[in-house]
Amino acid sequence: MKRLSALLAVMVITGIVVAHEFWMQPKKFRYSVGEEIKLDFRVGESYEGEFWDLKRHKVEKTELYRASGSRDLTKVVKPTAGNNLLIKADQIGTYLFSLQSNAAYIELEGEKFNDYLKEDGLDYILEERTKAGILNQPSKEFYTRYAKLLVQVGDRTDDTFKKKLGLRYEIIPEQNPYLLKAGDYLQCRVLFNGKPSPHALVKIWNKVNNTTFLQNLYTESDGTVRFPISASGPWMVSSVRMIHAEKAGADYHSLWASLVFGI
């Protein structure tokens, strides 16, 4: 039976257990030409989290896309607590940053892994474990991060926002967020290996002052999800896909996608 897109929850985050998201966080979302863009790499809960530890993790590739072309920023990433990327805004337009991490490794005991699967809508893996009678067994997992960030320099927007980057798991907005305002709707498309990812759980996070709100939605059969922009401020769209590990050393490989922008 087709699993329709449905609003599962809208809640204030007050310490509930959620999976660790990963994202790129700018100091602000709109810049003037000549200003410096400073980005933090963050991981954690409730769209708050903590600085990503680059002593333990590795960036495989970081790029900047603009109307004039792309630029590889991997070698200028700083392994610091915040301010991981500093780039001068030297051109007007919409800037799209992307980051891909290495495949890190984690082991979880059975109960914690099952709770994680439930929290992130990975029911198909939970069903497999149930049928195989291995719910109590621990899991060995690789995980890779695919983060995207949109910021706006000057008043002239462009179509960079909708560029398909070819990430293994990717969220692409179908409208430029910097042309939207509170009360509008944004539609995003979720792709796995370049194809629509139907019935995937997508988490929509937004901050209003010091409070984080979360909406849980499922993509339609064409991989799209549509949601209201209820307020101005920082927004993040995130989703995770899990597959069986394709190389020795783990049972599964999770692919974490995020898209951050400001309204």
Backbone as a ProteinNet text record, in pm:
[ID]
protein_1_A
[PRIMARY]
MKRLSALLAVMVITGIVVAHEFWMQPKKFRYSVGEEIKLDFRVGESYEGEFWDLKRHKVEKTELYRASGSRDLTKVVKPTAGNNLLIKADQIGTYLFSLQSNAAYIELEGEKFNDYLKEDGLDYILEERTKAGILNQPSKEFYTRYAKLLVQVGDRTDDTFKKKLGLRYEIIPEQNPYLLKAGDYLQCRVLFNGKPSPHALVKIWNKVNNTTFLQNLYTESDGTVRFPISASGPWMVSSVRMIHAEKAGADYHSLWASLVFGI
[TERTIARY]
84.5	0	87.8	52.3	132.7	134.8	253.6	267	264	155.4	137.6	220.8	257.1	327.5	234.2	285.5	199.2	279.6	216.2	280.4	269.1	384.1	383.6	389.6	466.6	480.5	531.6	482.1	537.7	560.9	684.9	711.6	822.4	821.8	933.1	1033.7	1159.6	1262	1305.3	1287.4	1321.2	1398.2	1495.9	1580.5	1535.8	1438.8	1402	1518.5	1523.3	1634.7	1608.6	1697	1688.6	1825.5	1829.1	1955.7	2044.5	2172.5	2267.1	2269.1	2220.8	2228	2367.1	2398.7	2524.9	2493.9	2552.7	2522	2633.1	2629.8	2716.6	2635.7	2688.6	2616.4	2692.2	2634.5	2700.4	2670.2	2748.7	2721.5	2593.5	2568.6	2444.1	2419	2304.2	2266.7	2271.5	2275.7	2281.8	2406.6	2476.5	2602.4	2605.8	2692.2	2724.5	2854.9	2872	2997	3113.8	3216.2	3332.8	3337.4	3223.7	3221.8	3282.1	3321.5	3375.6	3266.5	3253	3158	3232.6	3180.8	3243.1	3145.3	3192.1	3106.3	3158.9	3066	3097.4	3043	3116.4	3067.2	3013.8	2884.6	2821.7	2754.3	2748.5	2682.7	2610.8	2494.1	2425.6	2275.5	2211.2	2067.1	2002.9	1875.4	1788.3	1833.3	1906.8	1958.8	2041	2108.8	2200.6	2337.7	2348.8	2467.4	2594.5	2705.7	2838.2	2929.4	3047	3141.6	3186	3192.7	3236.7	3385.9	3424.6	3564.3	3643.6	3719.9	3798.7	3928.9	3949.8	4061.5	4020.8	3888.9	3837.4	3774	3728.9	3657.8	3732.7	3690.8	3762.8	3666.6	3703	3628.8	3686.1	3603.3	3648.7	3651.5	3546.8	3540.9	3447.3	3489.5	3406.6	3415.8	3300.5	3298.1	3204.8	3230.4	3144.7	3096.4	2965.8	2905.5	2840.5	2867.8	2806.3	2770.7	2705.2	2666.8	2788.7	2903.2	3025.4	3101.2	3060.2	3129.2	3149.4	3233.7	3256.3	3402	3423	3557.7	3574.5	3684.5	3714.4	3777.2	3711.5	3756.9	3816.6	3832.5	3873.1	4002.4	4098.1	4229.1	4230.8	4125.7	4124.8	4036.7	3982.6	3906.7	4000.5	3957.1	4038.5	3987.3	4077.4	4038	4020.9	3946	3928.5	3789.4	3766.3	3633.4	3553.6	3489.1	3419.2	3508.9	3446.7	3519.5	3599.9	3536.3	3605	3628.5	3550.3	3565.3	3543.9	3640.6	3632.7	3655.3	3553.4	3558.1	3506.4	3576.4	3531.2	3418.3	3313.9	3200.6	3237.4	3300.6	3353.3	3264.8	3153.2	3060.1	2917.2	2832.4	2691.4	2623.8	2521	2445.8	2419.1	2361.4	2332.6	2451.5	2500.7	2615.3	2566.3	2614.9	2583	2710.9	2720.5	2833.2	2792.9	2886.8	2860.5	2978.4	2947.7	3051.6	3017.5	3117.9	3105	3211.8	3170.1	3265.9	3316.4	3414.5	3458.4	3355.9	3371.1	3282	3335.5	3276.3	3317	3251.2	3292.5	3246.5	3190.8	3083.6	3024.6	2963.6	2965.4	2896.6	2792.9	2673.5	2567.7	2509.7	2474.8	2406.9	2267.5	2210.6	2087.7	1974.5	1946.2	1832.7	1850.6	1972.1	1997.7	1986.7	2035.7	2027.5	1881.6	1799.9	1658.1	1585.9	1618.4	1557.6	1595.6	1718.9	1768.6	1693.8	1670.6	1596.1	1453.3	1390.3	1253.8	1250.3	1346.4	1349.3	1366.9	1443.1	1473.8	1396.2	1289.4	1201.9	1263.4	1360.6	1428.1	1359	1229.2	1146.3	1185.4	1234.1	1267.1	1384.3	1478	1588.7	1538.7	1451.5	1395.7	1314.6	1239.5	1161.4	1253	1362.7	1459.4	1517.5	1552.2	1610.7	1508.4	1382.9	1276.8	1257.3	1249.2	1227.1	1344.4	1465.1	1584.5	1609	1528.6	1544.2	1672	1716.5	1844.2	1826.7	1708.4	1683.7	1777.6	1817.9	1904.1	2052.4	2083.4	2224.6	2274.2	2398.5	2454.2	2472.8	2491.1	2511.2	2648	2703.6	2827.1	2792.3	2827.8	2776.2	2881.7	2889	2959.3	2856.9	2902.9	2811.3	2885.8	2817	2873.2	2779.8	2837.5	2759.6	2762.5	2646.4	2635.2	2560.1	2634.2	2573.9	2577.6	2468.5	2461.1	2413.8	2459.7	2424.7	2404.4	2298.4	2272.4	2281.9	2360.3	2361.2	2344.9	2307	2281.8	2375	2441.5	2529.3	2465.7	2437	2370.3	2223.8	2159.9	2015.1	1978.9	2073.3	2041.3	2057.7	1945.9	1949.4	1972.2	2000	2017	1974.6	1997.8	1948.5	2047.5	2154.8	2252.6	2188.9	2085.1	2021.1	1973.9	1935.1	1876.4	1974.9	2102.6	2202.3	2209.5	2204.5	2217.4	2365.4	2413	2555.9	2602.8	2510.6	2549.4	2594.3	2558.2	2588	2505.1	2555.7	2484.5	2346.3	2335.4	2205.1	2198.9	2096.8	2098.1	1958.3	1950.6	1825.7	1838.2	1745.2	1749.9	1622.2	1632.5	1512.6	1464.4	1334.1	1278.8	1241.3	1258.3	1248.3	1369.6	1409.6	1520.8	1470.8	1522.8	1475.1	1488.1	1581.3	1602.9	1505.5	1407.1	1294.1	1165.1	1176.8	1059.7	1050.2	931.5	906.9	814.6	802.6	713.7	572.4	512	379.7	384.6	502	518	542.5	546	578.4	706.5	782.6	902.4	887.6	921	922.8	1066.2	1104.1	1236.7	1223.8	1327.6	1332.7	1449.9	1423.3	1525.8	1568.7	1698.9	1752.4	1848.9	1837.1	1931.9	1992.2	2123.8	2192.9	2133.2	2095.3	2046.3	1900.9	1831.2	1691.5	1603.7	1475	1385.5	1380.7	1379	1371.6	1230.9	1141	1002.3	985.3	887.8	845.7	960.6	1050.9	1163.2	1125	1161	1136	1228.6	1169	1243.8	1211.5	1314.8	1295.7	1319.2	1223.1	1228.7	1247.5	1362.1	1394.8	1394	1340	1355.2	1364.7	1437.8	1459.6	1382.5	1314.1	1247.7	1301.9	1382.2	1454.3	1539.8	1517	1599	1527.1	1417.5	1339.7	1349.4	1370.9	1377.8	1248.9	1191.3	1071.2	1105.7	1035.1	1061.4	931.6	934.7	826.4	882.3	810.2	847.6	752.1	806.7	726.4	783.9	702.2	750.8	741	840.2	837.9	727.9	680.6	583.7	656.6	582.8	641.3	744.7	738.5	837.4	955.4	963.4	1075	1061.7	947	929.7	863.3	894.2	828.8	803.8	685.3	645.6	602.4	649.1	619.6	607.7	533.9	517.7	638.4	672.8	774	699.5	700.9	616.6	675.8	807.6	871.4	1005	1053.3	1186.5	1289.3	1414.9	1521.8	1591.4	1675.2	1749.4	1658.5	1679.8	1605.3	1702.5	1666.1	1742.1	1645.7	1674.3	1601.8	1700.2	1661.7	1755.8	1685.6	1763.3	1710	1825.4	1793.5	1896.1	1845.3	1932.8	1904	2002.5	1954.1	2043	2039.4	2158.3	2171.6	2260.4	2266.7	2359.7	2500.9	2596.3	2733.8	2784.1	2854	2902.8	3048.1	3108.1	3243.8	3252.2	3352.2	3367.4	3393.5	3350	3377	3255	3139.2	3015.8	2896	2782.9	2657.5	2581.7	2588.5	2508.1	2593.6	2537.9	2599.7	2488.2	2494	2393.1	2445.3	2356	2388	2303.1	2368.8	2299.9	2305.8	2189.6	2183.4	2123.4	2174.5	2116.5	2124.2	2029.6	2026.7	1990.1	2074.7	2052.8	2037.4	1946.8	1924.9	1859.3	1849.7	1783.5	1670.3	1569.2	1453	1448.5
-119.3	0	124	220.3	341.5	416.4	454.3	528.9	676.9	742.2	881.2	971.3	1086	1186.1	1233.3	1232.6	1269.3	1340.1	1437.9	1507	1420	1374.3	1286.2	1363.2	1472.2	1542.7	1682.8	1775.9	1909.6	1933.6	1954	1955.3	2051.6	2094.3	2169.7	2068.5	2085.5	1990.6	2023.3	1928.3	1951.5	1833.2	1787.1	1681.6	1541.9	1528.1	1394.3	1334.5	1203.2	1135.1	1133.1	1194.4	1189.9	1154.3	1111.5	1072.5	1194.7	1171.7	1280.8	1328.4	1448.2	1510.5	1570.9	1603.4	1670.9	1781.3	1900	2010.5	2115	2201.7	2318.5	2439.6	2513.8	2626.5	2757	2851.8	2981.2	3074.2	3180.2	3278.6	3355.9	3372.8	3432.2	3378.2	3412.9	3352.5	3449.6	3578.1	3678.9	3764.6	3789.4	3861.8	3969.1	4064.8	4163.3	4121.2	4160.7	4129.5	4190.1	4110.9	4155.6	4101.8	4055.9	3999.4	3859.4	3816.4	3682.5	3588.1	3474.5	3371.1	3273.7	3254.8	3163.8	3050	2926.6	2810.5	2720.7	2672.6	2571.8	2437.9	2331.3	2195.5	2143.5	2107.8	2071.4	1934.9	1866.7	1737	1729.4	1664.7	1650.7	1654.7	1691.9	1684.3	1822.6	1823.7	1940.8	2063.2	2041.4	2152.2	2247	2191.1	2265	2198.9	2080.1	1999.3	2060.8	2013	2056.3	2059.2	2115.8	2120.8	1979.8	1954.2	1824.4	1809.9	1697.2	1674	1625	1714.3	1678.9	1607.6	1582	1496.5	1349.6	1325.1	1188.3	1155.7	1259.3	1238.9	1306.6	1275.8	1325.9	1376.6	1488.8	1542.1	1482	1413.6	1360	1469.5	1554.5	1658.3	1769.8	1893	2010.6	2100.7	2145.7	2227.2	2346.1	2448.2	2565.6	2577.7	2594.4	2611.3	2748.8	2818.6	2947.8	2952.7	3057.9	3070.5	3069.3	3114.7	3123.4	2991.4	2892.2	2763.9	2709.4	2606.3	2540.9	2556.6	2536.4	2548.5	2442	2368.1	2266.4	2334.2	2316.7	2381.3	2282.5	2158.4	2053.9	2088.7	2143.7	2169.5	2290.7	2371.9	2490.3	2470.1	2349.7	2318.7	2320.8	2386.1	2396.7	2297.2	2218.9	2119.7	2181.6	2291.6	2366.1	2342.2	2390.6	2383.5	2504.4	2488.9	2600.9	2673.1	2762.3	2835.5	2739.7	2632.9	2530	2571.5	2668.7	2714.1	2864.8	2937.6	3082.8	3119.9	3178.3	3211.3	3353.2	3431.8	3566.7	3563.4	3636.8	3648.4	3752	3705.7	3799.4	3812.7	3740.1	3749.6	3753.1	3823.8	3827.8	3698.9	3655	3537.2	3439.4	3326.3	3219.3	3123.7	3095.6	3007.3	2873.8	2765.7	2631.2	2562.1	2530.6	2456.2	2310	2219	2077	2014.2	1912.5	1840.4	1692.6	1609.8	1465.2	1417.2	1339.4	1286.6	1150.7	1101	963.9	868.6	739.8	640	603.1	662.2	632.9	503.8	457.1	326.9	340.4	265.5	265.2	128	88.7	-32.9	5	-53.3	-27.3	-159.1	-165.3	-284	-291	-409.8	-434.2	-339	-317.1	-233.1	-89.2	-35.9	102.1	115.3	16	19.9	14.5	-69.4	-78.4	53.2	119.9	248.7	353.4	349.9	441.5	418.3	292.4	261.2	315.2	300.3	350.7	502.3	567.7	713.8	774	706.4	764.2	701.5	630.8	579.6	470	398.6	292.7	159	158	42.4	-81.4	-61.7	-176.2	-255.3	-187.2	-257	-325.6	-258.5	-316.7	-442.4	-438.4	-555.1	-672.1	-641.7	-746.2	-811.7	-729.4	-782.6	-865.9	-821.4	-895.1	-1032.7	-1034.6	-1160.8	-1256.2	-1199.9	-1282.7	-1324.3	-1270.7	-1305	-1253.7	-1135.1	-1082.9	-946.8	-918.1	-789.2	-764.3	-870	-853.7	-847.5	-871.5	-870	-727.2	-697.5	-564	-540.6	-415.7	-381.9	-318.1	-341.5	-276.7	-193.1	-65.2	27.3	125.9	144.8	258.3	370.6	494.9	606.4	719.9	778	885.7	1005.1	1125.2	1249	1318.8	1370	1449	1577	1683.9	1808.4	1915.1	1992.4	2103.3	2228.5	2343.2	2471.3	2575.1	2654.4	2765.4	2897	2991.1	3128	3221.9	3345.1	3443	3562.4	3599.2	3716.2	3822.4	3938.2	4043.8	4010.3	4090	4076.4	3991.7	3962.2	3889.4	3739.2	3667.2	3521.9	3456.8	3326.7	3251.2	3107.2	3020.9	2883.1	2783.6	2832.8	2742.1	2650.3	2698.3	2623	2484.6	2469.7	2343.7	2253.2	2285.5	2204.4	2065.2	1963.6	1824.4	1791.1	1758.6	1740.2	1597.1	1503	1364	1296.3	1354.5	1288.8	1161.3	1065.7	937.4	952.4	1038.5	1071.8	1223.1	1281.8	1426	1485.3	1604.4	1679.6	1804.8	1822.4	1934.6	2016.7	2145.3	2229.5	2262.1	2275.5	2306.5	2453.7	2529.8	2675.2	2732.1	2851.7	2916.3	2968.6	2918	2964.6	3114.7	3177.4	3320.8	3406.5	3341.2	3410.5	3383.3	3309.4	3273.5	3360.4	3359.1	3429	3343.3	3378.7	3305.3	3303.9	3185.3	3168.3	3097.1	3093.5	3021.7	2872.6	2794.4	2651.8	2624.8	2527.6	2482.3	2334	2295.6	2154.7	2112	1996.4	1940.7	1801.6	1761.8	1627.7	1552.4	1430.6	1347.6	1240.2	1232	1138.2	1040.4	914.8	810.5	753.2	762.5	721.7	789	915.6	995.3	974.8	886.8	857.7	893.9	924.9	962.7	856.2	901.6	811.4	820.6	728.8	737.8	692.3	751.9	709.6	713	809.6	827.5	929.9	901.7	997.5	1117.9	1236.4	1361.7	1446.6	1499.6	1583.8	1729.9	1813	1955.9	2031.1	2094.1	2165.7	2315.5	2391.5	2536.7	2595.4	2704.8	2771.8	2903.3	2924.7	3051.3	3099.9	3205.1	3252.1	3137	3091.4	2984.1	2850.2	2839.3	2715.8	2648.7	2517	2439.7	2361	2369.2	2294	2187.9	2076.7	1965.4	1915.7	1897	1830.8	1702.1	1592.6	1466.5	1438.8	1426.6	1401.8	1284.3	1223	1118.7	1169.6	1134.1	1173.4	1098.4	1162.3	1099	996.5	930.4	826.4	883.5	1014.7	1076.7	1135.6	1107.4	1154.7	1295.9	1359.4	1497.6	1506.5	1615.5	1647.9	1798.1	1838.1	1979.1	2020.9	2138.1	2180.4	2332.9	2381.9	2526.5	2591	2709.6	2790.6	2874	2827.8	2887.4	3013	3029.5	3144.2	3173.3	3293.6	3327.7	3269.3	3261.9	3208.1	3091.6	3017.4	2903.1	2781.6	2710.5	2588.5	2478.6	2354.6	2238.7	2128.4	2066.8	1949.5	1833.4	1722.8	1611.5	1478.2	1379.1	1244.4	1145.2	1019.3	915.5	793.6	734	611.2	505.2	383.6	276.1	162.9	111.7	-1.2	-104.8	-222.2	-322.6	-282.2	-301.8	-262.4	-333.2	-257.9	-310.3	-355.8	-337.9	-388.8	-450.8	-533.6	-605.9	-511.1	-554.5	-477.3	-424.5	-428.6	-377.5	-449.9	-437.5	-496.1	-398.6	-270.1	-168.5	-46.3	36.5	164.9	268.6	366.5	471.8	595.4	659.6	777.2	892.5	994.7	1105	1229.9	1283.6	1402.9	1518.3	1637.7	1757.6	1873.6	1965.3	2090.5	2201.4	2303.9	2415.9	2543.7	2630.3	2760.8	2853	2979.2	3075.9	3145.9	3183	3255.8	3393.8
0	0	0	-83	-94	38.9	79.3	203.4	170.7	203.1	165.6	254.4	196.1	275.7	385.6	509	621.1	727.1	789.3	898.7	1022.5	1072.2	1188.1	1318.9	1318.6	1445.5	1423.8	1504.9	1512.7	1660.5	1700.7	1843.7	1879.1	2002.4	2056.5	2107.8	2071.2	2112.5	2254.4	2343.9	2484	2539.8	2463	2514.5	2477	2382.9	2339.9	2263.6	2258	2191.6	2041.7	1965.4	1820.3	1766.1	1642.2	1581.4	1560.2	1546.1	1529.6	1385.3	1363.5	1231.1	1213.5	1088.4	1057.2	957.7	977.6	887.2	888.9	788.9	782.8	827.3	925.2	983.8	960.4	887.3	869.1	986.6	1000.5	1104.7	1072.7	942.8	895.3	755.4	695.1	567.2	449.4	476.8	369.8	388.1	276.4	279.9	172	194.2	91.1	24.4	-99.8	-168.7	-90.5	-68.4	6.8	149.1	199.9	334.3	336.2	454.1	470.3	520.5	454	495.2	585	706.6	802.4	832.1	811.7	830.6	941.6	1025	1125	1077.3	1102.8	1078.6	1211.5	1213.9	1339.9	1330.1	1444.7	1453	1587.3	1589.8	1717.1	1706.3	1814.8	1827.3	1826	1791.3	1807.1	1727.8	1616.7	1535.9	1623.3	1722.3	1808.8	1797.4	1858.2	1840.9	1895.8	1841.9	1884.4	1762.9	1780.1	1669.9	1632	1502.6	1450.8	1476	1527.8	1565.4	1444.1	1384.9	1267.6	1302.8	1431.3	1471	1462.8	1468.9	1462.9	1328.5	1257.2	1131.5	1016.7	897.9	781.3	675.2	613.9	500.1	372.5	296.3	167.8	61.9	62.6	-40	5.3	-18	7.4	-115.5	-163.9	-285.5	-269.9	-349.8	-360.2	-504.1	-520.5	-653.1	-661.2	-772.7	-800.9	-948.6	-990	-1130.7	-1221.3	-1170	-1250.8	-1257.4	-1177.5	-1178.8	-1038.8	-1027.2	-898.6	-855.7	-725.4	-668.5	-561.4	-566.7	-466.7	-344.8	-228.4	-105.8	-6	-45.7	47.4	120.7	50.5	110.2	202.6	201.4	288.5	411.8	429.1	550.1	669.8	779	899.5	1005.2	1065.9	1166.4	1304.6	1311.1	1435	1492.3	1613.3	1674.6	1625.9	1510.8	1447.8	1349.9	1271.8	1167.8	1079.8	1038.3	959.3	815.4	768.4	630.6	627.4	573.5	562.6	416.6	355.9	213.4	192.2	112.2	81.8	-20.5	7.1	-86.1	-191.9	-299.3	-398.8	-522.2	-523.4	-636.3	-584.5	-653.9	-618.4	-663.4	-591.1	-633.1	-520	-554.8	-459.7	-454.7	-335	-315.6	-260.1	-319	-272.7	-228	-99.1	-44.4	-28.1	-51.9	-29.4	42.7	122.9	196.1	197.3	170.9	184.7	280.4	381.9	479.2	434.2	507.9	485.9	547.5	522.2	581.2	718.7	822.6	959.4	1006.6	1124	1173.1	1314.2	1340.6	1474.2	1501.7	1628	1671.6	1777.3	1768.3	1864.5	1912.9	2039.4	2090.2	2028.4	2027.1	1954	1986.1	2113.2	2152	2107	2123.6	2081.2	1929.1	1857.1	1711.8	1666.5	1729.2	1693.5	1720	1831.7	1862.7	1758.3	1716	1611.6	1480.9	1444.5	1322.2	1329.7	1445.2	1462.8	1453.5	1517.3	1521.8	1383.4	1297.4	1166.8	1051.9	1083.7	978.8	894.5	950.1	875.2	902.4	878.7	911	832	710.7	626.5	683.4	748.8	813.9	941.2	1013.3	1135.3	1102.2	993.2	951.8	914	845.5	810	935.2	1033.1	1156.4	1233.8	1229.4	1298.1	1234.2	1101.2	1029.8	1047.4	1056.8	1071.5	1216.3	1309.5	1449.5	1511.8	1466.5	1516.5	1585.4	1636.4	1701.2	1818.8	1886.3	2004.1	1969.4	1843.9	1804.8	1782.8	1817.3	1792.7	1643.2	1607.1	1465.4	1446	1329.1	1286.7	1164.5	1168.3	1067.1	1018.9	888.7	830.6	815.2	826.7	799.7	729.3	631.4	549.7	552.1	561.5	566.1	429.8	388.8	265.7	300.9	326.7	373.4	264.8	256.4	162	236.5	190.1	251.1	142	154.9	63.5	139.1	86.6	137.5	18.8	47.4	-58.2	-42.4	-152	-154.2	-243.9	-187.5	-263.9	-286.7	-373.1	-394.2	-515.8	-603.3	-725.9	-705.2	-710.2	-695.8	-831.5	-831	-955.6	-931.4	-1029	-1023.3	-961.4	-900.6	-841.1	-737.9	-670.2	-562	-605.3	-731.5	-776.7	-850.7	-840.7	-909.2	-847.7	-930.9	-886.7	-878.2	-759	-736.7	-756	-763.2	-780.9	-652.8	-537.6	-410.3	-400.7	-327.9	-323.2	-259.4	-159.8	-100.8	-95.4	-153.7	-178.3	-167.8	-109.9	-99.2	-185	-279.2	-373	-360.6	-326.9	-321.4	-462.6	-479.8	-610.6	-624.8	-518.6	-524.4	-451.4	-490.1	-421.1	-286.9	-174.2	-43.6	-24.5	-97.2	-78.4	-158.3	-219.4	-280.1	-202.7	-91.6	-12.4	112.4	170.9	296.5	381	507	596.3	537.7	534.7	475.7	341.6	278.4	151.7	179.4	70.7	79.5	2.3	49.5	-21	-50.1	-172.7	-208.5	-235	-179.1	-201	-260.1	-332.4	-389.6	-325.4	-281.5	-219	-318.2	-343.6	-442.3	-377.3	-414.7	-375.1	-502.6	-516.3	-638.5	-761.9	-744.2	-855.7	-892.3	-819.6	-850	-730.7	-755	-645.6	-536.6	-412.1	-296.8	-237.6	-273.2	-227	-82.6	-14.5	119.2	220	202.3	295	401.3	526	632.7	615.9	617.8	606.9	729.7	792.2	909.6	871.2	906.9	875.5	1006.5	1020.7	1143.8	1119.5	1214.3	1206	1345.4	1354.1	1481.8	1485.6	1596.3	1623.7	1757.1	1752	1869.5	1923.2	2044.9	2101.5	2104.5	2028.9	2027.6	1892.1	1892.5	1769.2	1751.5	1631.9	1597.4	1493.5	1498.3	1408.2	1345.3	1213.7	1142.4	1082.4	1095.6	1032.9	918.2	796.7	677.6	600.1	515.4	424.8	280.9	200.3	59.7	-14.9	-122.1	-211.2	-299.2	-385.6	-471.3	-568.6	-594.3	-682.8	-606.5	-476.7	-396.9	-345.9	-365.3	-322.2	-185.9	-118.1	8.6	8.3	51	48.6	188.9	232.2	368.2	375.1	474.9	489.5	555.6	509.8	575.3	678.3	801.3	904.5	967.3	955	1019.6	953.8	972.8	924.9	1020.6	974.1	1056.3	989.6	1064.2	1008.6	988.4	877.7	846.7	806	838.2	792.7	751.7	637	589.2	594.7	659.6	672.8	652.3	611.5	590.5	595.2	626.6	628.6	552.6	477.8	403.4	451.1	472.8	515.1	414.5	381.6	290.3	357.1	299.1	349.1	306.6	394.7	365	239.7	157.3	30.1	38.1	155.3	176.3	314.2	333.4	459.1	575.1	694.2	813.9	884.4	817.1	877.8	817.9	888	839.3	751.2	788.6	720.6	686.5	598.4	565.4	560.6	649.9	650.6	578.3	503.6	423.5	475.4	528.9	594.2	506.1	471.4	386.9	464.4	442.5	503.9	405.2	420	342.7	439.4	447.7	538.9	459.2	502.6	439.6	541.2	508.3	595.6	525.2	600.8	546.6	609.8
[MASK]
+++++++++++++++++++++++++++++++++++++++++++++++++++++++++++++++++++++++++++++++++++++++++++++++++++++++++++++++++++++++++++++++++++++++++++++++++++++++++++++++++++++++++++++++++++++++++++++++++++++++++++++++++++++++++++++++++++++++++++++++++++++++++++++++++++++++

